[in-house]
Amino acid sequence: MLLKEIAEKLSLKTFTPQVEMAKDVKGGYTSDLLSDVMGASKEGDLWITLQTHKNIVAVASLRELSAIILVKGFEPDRDTVEAATAENIPLLGTDLQTFEISGRLYNLLK
């Protein structure tokens, strides 16, 4: 499913409007531990996290993730938005709890 479709269906906020949203999402990964994401996520996954610092962009870029969703109304730091834009990593947000947005994403992708 395309990231743009997922963002619309889940009513996700976009923090990086200039970044391409026509990416194919192959799966999802939920974790707040950067080392866990580096070791276990897969290319094309949509990463769900509460982390907001710019290191999340480096991990998403390294693992070739489709995008990052920030949960619980958290907003990214300014340098995180700048890094995401530079790396072409869509940065999205939701007010939902991690459990709920993970479940909704799962239901969309299954």
N, C-alpha and C positions, 0 to 999 in steps of 0.2 A: 504494500500500500504506500502511496506517496505521502511524504511528510506533511505536505500542504493539506491533504485530506484529513489526516490525523489531527492536525492543529485545529482545523475547523470543527471536526466532530467532538473534540474534547474541550473546545473553547479555550485554547491555550493563548496566553499573552506572548507576543513576540518582542524580545529585547533587541534583536538584530534584524530590523526590517529590510536592510539592504542585502542580506545574505540569502542565497538561493534556497528555496523551499521545495524544489522539484526533485528531492532526493528520495530514493526508494528505501523504505524501512523494512528490514528483514527480520527484526526481532526486538526484544527489549531487555534491558539489564537494570536492576535496581540495587544500588549500593552507595554508601557514603565513604567507603574506604578506597582511596585512590589505588592502592596496591592490588586490591581485589579486582577492581575494574581493569587494571592493566593486565592482570593474569587470566581473567576469565571471560571478559566481554568478547563479542565477535564483531567483525566488520559489518557495518550496516545496522547495528543495534541502536536503539534510542535509549539513552542513559537517563535514569531518574535518580535525582540526588537532592540533598539539602545544602550541599557545599556551594559557595558562591565566589570563591577566590579564583584567580586566573589559572591556577594549576589544573583545574578541571578541563580547561581548553587544551592544554598540552596533552593530557591523557586522551581526550576525545580525538585529537588529531593523530596521535600515535597509534591508536587502535582503529582509526578510520570509522568512527561512530557517525551515525547520520545526524544526530542532534543531542542536545542536553535539555532536560526538563527540570526546572527548579520547583520544589514543592512548598506547601504551607505559606504561600505568599512571599517567600524570600525573593529578594531582588539582587541581581549580580552587582559586584563592585564595578566601578567605571572602567578600571583596567581590564576586568574580565570581559566586558562588552567589546572593548577595543581589540583585545586578543582574539576573541571569537570572530569578529568581523575580519580581521587580518587573516585568520586561518580558514575562513569560510565555513564556520561551524555555527549552525543555527542555535540560538539560545532562547529557550521558551520558559514559560512559567505558568503555575496554577496555584490557586488557593487551597486545593485539595490536599489531604494527607497522603503520604507516600503509599500506604496500603490501597487507598481508593483509586488513585490515578494509575497505579500498577495494574490493578484489576480491570479497570476500564480499557487500558491499552491492550492487555491480554485478550479481552473479549473482542476488540477490533481486529486483532491480528490472527486469531485462531481460525 
